[in-house]
């Protein structure tokens, strides 16, 4: 790949389209003419009807993200150069791959010495390639990236990439088995489900066929030999499960239940 910051036409780090002057921009330049470049903010990139999957090199402003990263195409896609890797501070490899219909995926490898075995230890799907691209550059590998729509390993989905609109999609096994899998995913892997009691929900606008449960679970506190018990609200509708713990309930999570059980992604595309 060409030196990613070798050819910069407008090096002041602002969008130069239509006098926009927004900061936090991306640089794109044509493979065939790398000596010419144009700075875009995310909005102007889309308004200009640029294809997310076009054969162009894309990078964030170096001052926006700190030191520039060197991207290296996967060996098997070196001809098209449409998949890229970068190394995280702990030695893991973060990979970016575009999907069809403007979507994208971030995948992360295991820690060294297993970072080059070609299998993701974890991955996140994005409905919008732009969101995946931004996270590819700015995510440090701690926790999870922002803006993803599906986490394959846990079956979690986020409507419009919003963590407040998360649900688990699972249609394997009985409802009790699905709830026992869902609760540790949301509350923590050390949670053990003790009781599942179906109740009448106080929410009046739930879709027909929704089941509401009070689920009691327990876990050890900070690795000590002391258990703490929890009572969570669980809503199940078709293949979706929404788990609301006490802390989330206090933050008003119950107000989003209907959207999480029935809502779909609204794929926002600038200028389209």
C-alpha positions as CSV (number, residue, x, y, z in Angstrom):
1,X,0.0,0.0,0.0
2,X,1.1,3.5,-0.6
3,X,2.3,5.6,2.3
4,X,-1.0,6.6,3.8
5,X,-0.1,10.2,4.5
6,X,2.4,10.7,1.7
7,X,0.0,12.6,-0.6
8,X,-2.1,15.3,1.0
9,X,-3.5,18.1,-1.1
10,X,-5.1,20.0,1.8
11,X,-3.0,19.3,5.0
12,X,-4.8,21.6,7.4
13,X,-7.1,18.9,8.7
14,X,-10.4,20.4,7.7
15,X,-13.1,19.5,5.1
16,X,-12.6,21.6,1.9
17,X,-15.9,20.7,0.2
18,X,-18.3,23.6,-0.2
19,X,-16.5,25.6,2.4
20,X,-17.6,23.2,5.1
21,X,-14.4,23.4,7.2
22,X,-15.5,20.6,9.6
23,X,-12.8,18.9,11.6
24,X,-12.3,15.2,12.1
25,X,-12.2,14.4,8.4
26,X,-11.1,11.6,6.2
27,X,-8.7,11.8,3.3
28,X,-9.5,9.9,0.1
29,X,-7.4,9.8,-3.1
30,X,-7.5,7.8,-6.2
31,X,-5.1,4.9,-6.6
32,X,-4.1,5.9,-10.1
33,X,-3.4,9.6,-9.1
34,X,-2.2,9.6,-5.5
35,X,-0.7,13.1,-5.9
36,X,-4.2,14.5,-5.9
37,X,-6.2,14.4,-2.7
38,X,-9.4,15.9,-1.2
39,X,-10.4,16.2,2.5
40,X,-14.0,15.3,3.3
41,X,-16.0,15.2,6.5
42,X,-18.4,12.3,6.8
43,X,-21.4,14.4,5.7
44,X,-19.7,15.8,2.5
45,X,-18.3,12.4,1.7
46,X,-21.9,11.0,1.4
47,X,-23.4,14.1,-0.1
48,X,-20.8,13.8,-2.9
49,X,-22.2,10.3,-3.6
50,X,-18.9,8.6,-3.1
51,X,-19.1,4.9,-3.0
52,X,-17.9,3.4,0.3
53,X,-16.5,0.4,-1.5
54,X,-14.8,2.4,-4.3
55,X,-11.1,1.6,-4.8
56,X,-9.8,4.5,-2.8
57,X,-7.5,4.8,0.1
58,X,-9.2,6.2,3.2
59,X,-7.6,7.7,6.3
60,X,-8.6,9.9,9.2
61,X,-6.8,13.2,10.0
62,X,-3.5,12.2,11.7
63,X,-4.0,14.9,14.3
64,X,-7.5,13.6,15.1
65,X,-6.3,10.1,15.9
66,X,-2.7,10.7,17.0
67,X,0.2,8.9,15.1
68,X,-0.9,7.5,11.7
69,X,-1.4,3.8,11.4
70,X,0.1,1.8,8.6
71,X,-2.5,-0.4,6.9
72,X,-1.5,-3.7,5.4
73,X,-3.8,-5.6,3.0
74,X,-4.6,-9.2,3.7
75,X,-2.3,-11.4,1.5
76,X,-5.3,-13.1,-0.1
77,X,-6.9,-9.7,-1.1
78,X,-3.8,-7.8,-2.0
79,X,-5.0,-7.4,-5.6
80,X,-8.2,-5.7,-4.6
81,X,-6.9,-4.2,-1.4
82,X,-10.3,-4.1,0.2
83,X,-9.5,-5.7,3.5
84,X,-7.0,-4.2,6.0
85,X,-5.3,-4.9,9.3
86,X,-3.6,-2.9,12.0
87,X,-1.9,-3.9,15.2
88,X,-3.3,-2.9,18.5
89,X,-1.0,-1.9,21.4
90,X,-1.3,-5.4,23.0
91,X,-0.3,-7.1,19.8
92,X,-3.7,-8.2,18.6
93,X,-4.6,-7.7,15.0
94,X,-7.7,-5.6,14.1
95,X,-9.2,-6.3,10.7
96,X,-11.6,-4.2,8.6
97,X,-13.6,-5.8,5.8
98,X,-16.3,-4.2,3.6
99,X,-19.5,-6.1,3.0
100,X,-22.1,-5.7,0.3
101,X,-24.7,-3.0,0.4
102,X,-22.4,-0.6,2.2
103,X,-21.9,-2.7,5.4
104,X,-18.7,-3.6,7.1
105,X,-17.1,-5.8,9.8
106,X,-14.4,-5.4,12.4
107,X,-12.7,-8.6,13.5
108,X,-10.0,-8.9,16.2
109,X,-7.5,-11.7,16.6
110,X,-6.3,-13.6,19.6
111,X,-3.3,-12.2,21.6
112,X,0.2,-13.1,20.5
113,X,1.6,-15.5,19.5
114,X,-1.8,-16.5,18.0
115,X,-2.6,-13.3,16.2
116,X,-1.8,-14.6,12.7
117,X,-3.8,-17.9,12.7
118,X,-6.4,-16.4,10.4
119,X,-9.4,-16.8,12.8
120,X,-11.1,-14.0,14.6
121,X,-11.4,-14.3,18.4
122,X,-14.3,-11.8,18.2
123,X,-16.1,-9.7,15.5
124,X,-18.7,-7.0,15.1
125,X,-20.9,-6.3,12.1
126,X,-21.8,-2.7,11.1
127,X,-24.7,-1.8,8.8
128,X,-22.7,1.3,7.8
129,X,-19.2,0.9,6.5
130,X,-18.4,4.5,7.6
131,X,-19.0,3.5,11.2
132,X,-16.7,0.4,10.9
133,X,-14.0,2.6,9.3
134,X,-14.1,5.2,12.1
135,X,-13.9,2.5,14.8
136,X,-11.1,0.7,12.9
137,X,-9.0,3.8,13.4
138,X,-10.0,5.1,16.8
139,X,-10.8,1.9,18.9
140,X,-8.0,0.9,21.2
141,X,-9.2,-2.7,21.6
142,X,-10.6,-2.2,25.2
143,X,-14.2,-3.2,25.7
144,X,-16.2,-3.1,22.5
145,X,-16.2,-0.7,19.5
146,X,-19.2,1.7,19.1
147,X,-21.9,1.7,16.5
148,X,-22.1,-2.0,15.6
149,X,-25.4,-3.8,14.8
150,X,-24.6,-7.4,15.4
151,X,-22.2,-9.3,17.7
152,X,-21.9,-12.8,16.3
153,X,-20.4,-14.5,19.4
154,X,-23.3,-13.6,21.7
155,X,-26.2,-13.1,19.3
156,X,-26.6,-9.5,20.5
157,X,-28.1,-7.0,18.1
158,X,-28.3,-3.2,18.5
159,X,-30.9,-1.3,16.5
160,X,-29.2,1.6,14.7
161,X,-26.1,0.7,16.6
162,X,-27.6,2.1,19.8
163,X,-26.5,0.2,23.0
164,X,-29.8,1.3,24.6
165,X,-31.7,-0.7,22.0
166,X,-29.9,-4.0,22.4
167,X,-31.6,-7.4,22.3
168,X,-30.5,-11.0,21.9
169,X,-31.7,-13.1,19.0
170,X,-31.9,-16.8,19.8
171,X,-34.4,-19.4,18.6
172,X,-32.5,-22.5,19.7
173,X,-34.1,-24.6,22.4
174,X,-36.9,-24.0,24.8
175,X,-37.7,-20.5,26.2
176,X,-36.2,-21.4,29.5
177,X,-32.9,-22.5,27.9
178,X,-32.8,-19.3,25.9
179,X,-33.3,-17.2,29.0
180,X,-30.6,-19.1,30.9
181,X,-28.2,-18.2,28.0
182,X,-29.3,-14.6,27.7
183,X,-29.0,-13.5,31.3
184,X,-25.2,-14.2,31.7
185,X,-24.6,-12.5,28.3
186,X,-26.2,-9.3,29.5
187,X,-25.4,-9.3,33.3
188,X,-22.0,-11.1,33.2
189,X,-20.7,-14.5,32.4
190,X,-20.5,-15.4,36.1
191,X,-24.3,-15.1,36.7
192,X,-26.1,-18.3,37.4
193,X,-29.9,-18.3,36.9
194,X,-31.7,-19.7,39.9
195,X,-35.4,-19.1,39.2
196,X,-37.6,-18.1,36.2
197,X,-41.1,-16.9,37.1
198,X,-43.5,-15.7,34.5
199,X,-45.5,-12.6,35.6
200,X,-47.9,-10.1,34.2
201,X,-46.0,-7.1,32.8
202,X,-47.1,-3.6,33.7
203,X,-46.4,-2.4,30.1
204,X,-49.6,-2.1,28.2
205,X,-48.3,-1.8,24.6
206,X,-46.3,-5.0,24.3
207,X,-46.9,-7.0,21.1
208,X,-49.2,-9.9,21.4
209,X,-47.4,-13.1,22.3
210,X,-44.8,-11.4,24.5
211,X,-43.8,-13.3,27.6
212,X,-42.6,-11.4,30.7
213,X,-40.4,-13.0,33.4
214,X,-38.8,-12.1,36.7
215,X,-35.5,-14.0,36.7
216,X,-33.4,-14.4,39.8
217,X,-29.7,-15.0,39.5
218,X,-26.5,-14.9,41.6
219,X,-22.8,-14.3,41.2
220,X,-19.7,-13.9,43.3
221,X,-18.7,-10.4,44.2
222,X,-15.3,-9.3,42.8
223,X,-14.0,-12.8,42.9
224,X,-14.6,-13.2,46.6
225,X,-16.4,-16.1,48.2
226,X,-19.5,-14.1,48.7
227,X,-22.6,-14.3,46.5
228,X,-24.9,-11.5,45.4
229,X,-28.4,-12.2,44.2
230,X,-30.2,-10.2,41.4
231,X,-33.7,-10.0,40.1
232,X,-34.0,-9.1,36.4
233,X,-36.8,-8.4,34.0
234,X,-36.8,-10.5,30.9
235,X,-39.1,-10.0,27.9
236,X,-39.4,-12.7,25.2
237,X,-41.1,-12.2,21.8
238,X,-40.6,-14.5,18.8
239,X,-36.8,-15.0,18.6
240,X,-35.9,-11.9,20.6
241,X,-35.0,-11.6,24.3
242,X,-34.5,-8.4,26.2
243,X,-32.9,-8.6,29.6
244,X,-33.1,-5.6,32.0
245,X,-31.0,-5.6,35.1
246,X,-31.6,-3.4,38.1
247,X,-29.2,-0.7,37.1
248,X,-30.6,-0.5,33.6
249,X,-34.1,-0.4,35.0
250,X,-33.3,2.6,37.1
251,X,-32.0,4.3,34.0
252,X,-35.3,3.9,32.3
253,X,-34.5,0.9,30.1
254,X,-38.1,-0.3,30.4
255,X,-39.1,2.6,28.1
256,X,-37.3,1.0,25.2
257,X,-38.7,-2.6,25.5
258,X,-41.2,-2.4,22.7
259,X,-38.7,-0.9,20.3
260,X,-36.2,-3.6,21.1
261,X,-38.8,-6.4,20.7
262,X,-40.2,-5.2,17.4
263,X,-37.9,-2.5,15.9
264,X,-35.6,-2.7,13.0
265,X,-32.6,-0.8,11.9
266,X,-33.0,2.5,10.1
267,X,-29.9,2.6,7.9
268,X,-29.0,6.3,7.8
269,X,-27.1,7.3,4.7
270,X,-25.9,10.9,4.3
271,X,-27.1,12.4,1.0
272,X,-28.9,9.2,-0.2
